[in-house]
Each structure stands twice: as structure tokens, then as C-alpha cells.
Amino acid sequence: MSEIKEIHYPGFGQDDLQIIDQHTVFQGFFRINKYQIKHKLFAGGWSETFSREMFERGHAVVVLPYCVKTDRVVLVEQFRLGAAATSTSPWLLEAVAGMIGEGEAYEDVARREALEEAGLTLGLLWPMLSYLSSPGGTTERIHLYLGELTGEIPSGVFGLPEEHEDIKVHVFSRKDAMRLLQSGKIDNAATVIALQWLELHHAKVSAARE
């Protein structure tokens, strides 16, 4: 049996990128910056200078509320314009999510958004992972958490009217949530990853609360 070769990654770092110019070309609900850059090449030397536009929406926290005792998760349903072009409906089932304010701790964002979007007060928070949502076009990084449900789950509609939020709370067994995932009814990246993480680590999460 052949040995697994050691992978040396990454070969390049921040010093191998030069940002020659950066300026804002659009500022609305979100911002778009244009960059003039050059970077090191795998074959040696530097690339020519080229331009890229980047969608600057900030960074976000996503939290999947979960009750170990009842093996249930909370998902929220809300309107997402970006889904209208390719989905059967622009109303999506999602984990709770919110943007990170300047100087704000990730866990504070998770707790704030759980209360605003679903009326939930969370117990322990388990960090799952963080990932770049689409690094070819945006700088956004998502930080995922599993949030412990310890009390009653309120029913109803939540969200901040001044932010045009109209959010409905749904409670699913973990198995039903996974069936929705497998059938393609849950297809937004953060929720897909959060549910898959819970499925992979369910035994460890359950043991931690026994």
C-alpha cells in the first residue's frame, strides 16, 4: 500500500499578493469595490496587473438552534430575492443568521439573532466551522454555530419590521430536517453545512449534554 504524500499547502501567502489600487464603484444596500492586483504564479514570477470587482457585504454568523433532549432543530422561513431566479419559491428554510457589527463577538451575534428571528434564548454554543461563501466574488466569511435550546420554542412570526423582516419559525425533528435536506427542499449553503455538521457530530453533541 502506497504512503500518502505530505501536502504542502498553502504554498503562497499574503506577501505574494499586491493590491495596487482599491476603490468603491457602487454603494447601496451593499457595496462593490474594484481592485487592481497582481500575484505570484505557480510557474514562477508575477502575474500581470488585472482588475476584479468584489461584493463587500461584511461577515456573518449562522446558528442552528438544537434541542439535545428532544432531538429537534429550529429553522426559519423567510423571503430571499436571490432565490427567485432559480428556485420554485423565494421563501427559504434556513438556520438563523445575522451580520456581524463592528467589534461584535460572534457568539453575541448568534444570541441576538436567535432572539430577533425566532424568539429564542440559547444556552451553550458549539462552534462548528467557518467558511468563505463565494471567494471568487465576495469577501464574506460565514461563522457557523450550533445553539443549545433549553426552554420553550415560541410559535409565530418574528423579525425586525424596520429591516423588512417577516420570519416564520418551524420546528423539525433532526431526521425530518435531514429528509428535507436530502430531497433538495433545503438548498442554501449555510443551512446545508450546519445540518450536515450536526449529523456528523450528533453523538459527540449528545454525549456532551448527558
C-alpha positions in Angstrom: 0.0 0.0 0.0 1.5 3.3 -1.1 2.1 6.0 1.5 0.0 9.2 1.5 2.2 12.0 0.3 2.5 15.0 2.6 0.6 18.0 1.2 2.4 21.3 1.4 -0.4 23.9 1.4 -0.7 26.7 1.1 2.4 27.5 -0.9 1.7 31.2 -1.2 0.6 33.7 1.4 -0.4 37.4 1.9 3.0 38.6 0.9 2.5 37.0 -2.6 -0.4 39.4 -3.4 0.0 43.0 -4.3 -3.1 45.3 -4.1 -2.2 48.2 -6.3 -5.5 50.1 -6.1 -8.8 49.7 -4.3 -11.9 51.9 -4.6 -15.7 51.7 -4.2 -17.6 51.6 -7.5 -21.1 51.1 -6.0 -22.6 51.8 -2.6 -26.2 50.8 -2.0 -27.7 48.3 0.4 -24.3 46.5 -0.2 -21.0 47.8 -1.5 -18.9 46.8 -4.5 -15.1 47.5 -4.5 -12.9 47.4 -7.6 -9.3 46.1 -7.1 -6.2 46.3 -9.2 -4.0 43.4 -8.2 -1.1 41.1 -9.2 0.1 37.9 -7.6 2.8 35.3 -7.7 2.4 32.4 -10.2 2.9 28.7 -9.6 5.3 28.6 -12.6 7.3 31.5 -11.1 7.3 35.2 -11.4 4.3 37.5 -11.1 1.0 37.8 -13.0 0.3 40.9 -15.0 -1.8 43.6 -13.2 -5.6 42.8 -13.6 -8.8 44.0 -12.1 -11.5 42.3 -10.0 -14.8 43.6 -8.5 -15.6 42.2 -5.1 -19.0 42.2 -3.4 -18.4 43.6 0.1 -21.4 42.6 2.3 -19.5 42.1 5.6 -19.2 38.8 7.5 -22.0 36.8 9.2 -22.8 34.4 11.9 -25.2 31.4 11.3 -26.6 29.4 14.3 -28.6 26.2 14.1 -30.8 26.0 17.3 -31.0 22.4 18.5 -32.5 20.6 21.5 -30.5 17.6 22.5 -33.2 16.2 24.8 -35.9 16.1 22.1 -33.6 15.8 19.0 -35.3 18.8 17.3 -34.0 21.7 15.3 -35.5 25.1 14.7 -35.4 26.5 11.1 -36.8 29.9 10.0 -38.7 30.6 6.8 -38.2 34.0 5.1 -38.2 35.7 1.7 -34.8 35.8 -0.2 -34.8 37.7 -3.5 -31.7 35.9 -4.7 -33.6 32.6 -4.8 -36.3 33.9 -7.1 -34.3 33.2 -10.3 -33.6 29.5 -9.8 -35.9 28.2 -7.1 -39.5 27.1 -7.1 -40.1 29.7 -4.4 -38.0 32.6 -3.0 -39.1 31.7 0.6 -36.4 29.5 2.1 -36.0 27.3 5.1 -32.8 28.5 6.9 -30.8 28.4 10.0 -30.8 31.7 12.0 -28.3 34.2 10.6 -27.1 37.8 11.0 -24.4 40.2 10.0 -21.5 40.9 12.4 -21.4 44.5 13.6 -18.1 46.3 14.1 -16.3 45.0 17.2 -19.1 42.5 17.9 -18.3 39.0 19.2 -19.5 36.1 17.1 -21.4 34.5 20.0 -23.2 37.7 20.8 -24.4 37.9 17.2 -25.7 34.3 17.4 -27.6 35.0 20.6 -29.0 38.3 19.3 -30.2 36.9 16.0 -31.8 33.8 17.7 -33.9 36.2 19.8 -34.8 38.6 17.0 -35.5 36.0 14.3 -37.1 33.2 16.4 -37.7 34.5 19.9 -35.2 32.0 21.3 -32.8 32.3 24.2 -29.9 29.9 23.6 -27.8 28.0 26.2 -24.4 26.7 25.1 -23.0 27.5 21.7 -20.8 24.9 19.9 -18.5 26.4 17.2 -18.9 24.3 14.0 -16.6 25.9 11.4 -16.2 29.0 9.3 -16.0 29.2 5.5 -15.8 31.6 2.6 -19.2 31.8 1.0 -18.0 32.5 -2.6 -14.4 33.8 -2.6 -14.3 34.4 -6.3 -16.8 37.2 -6.0 -17.2 38.3 -2.3 -15.0 38.7 0.8 -17.8 37.3 3.1 -16.9 34.7 5.7 -19.6 32.7 7.5 -19.1 31.6 11.1 -21.3 28.6 12.0 -22.6 27.6 15.5 -24.9 25.0 17.0 -27.0 26.7 19.6 -28.5 24.8 22.6 -32.2 25.0 23.0 -33.1 24.9 26.7 -36.6 26.4 27.0 -39.9 26.6 25.2 -39.9 27.3 21.5 -42.3 30.1 20.8 -44.5 29.9 17.7 -45.4 32.9 15.5 -43.8 35.4 13.2 -40.6 37.3 14.2 -38.0 39.7 12.7 -37.5 43.5 12.7 -40.1 45.4 10.7 -37.6 48.3 10.1 -35.4 45.8 8.4 -38.3 44.4 6.3 -38.0 41.0 8.1 -41.0 38.7 8.1 -39.8 35.4 9.6 -41.8 32.3 10.5 -40.5 29.7 12.9 -40.6 26.0 12.2 -39.6 23.1 14.5 -38.4 19.8 12.9 -37.1 16.5 14.2 -33.5 16.1 13.2 -34.5 13.2 11.0 -37.2 15.3 9.2 -34.7 18.1 8.7 -32.3 15.7 7.1 -35.1 14.4 4.8 -35.8 18.0 3.7 -32.1 18.4 3.0 -31.9 15.1 1.1 -34.9 16.0 -1.0 -33.5 19.3 -2.0 -36.0 21.4 -0.1 -33.2 22.9 1.9 -30.6 24.2 -0.5 -28.9 27.3 1.0 -25.2 26.7 1.8 -25.1 27.7 5.5 -28.1 25.5 6.4 -26.9 22.6 4.4 -23.5 22.7 6.0 -24.9 23.2 9.5 -27.3 20.2 9.2 -24.5 18.0 7.8 -22.2 19.0 10.7 -24.9 18.1 13.2 -25.4 14.7 11.6 -21.7 14.0 11.6 -21.2 15.2 15.2 -24.6 14.2 16.8 -23.2 11.5 19.1 -20.5 13.9 20.4 -23.0 16.7 21.0 -25.4 14.4 22.8 -22.7 12.9 25.0 -21.6 16.4 26.0 -25.0 17.2 27.5 -25.7 13.9 29.3 
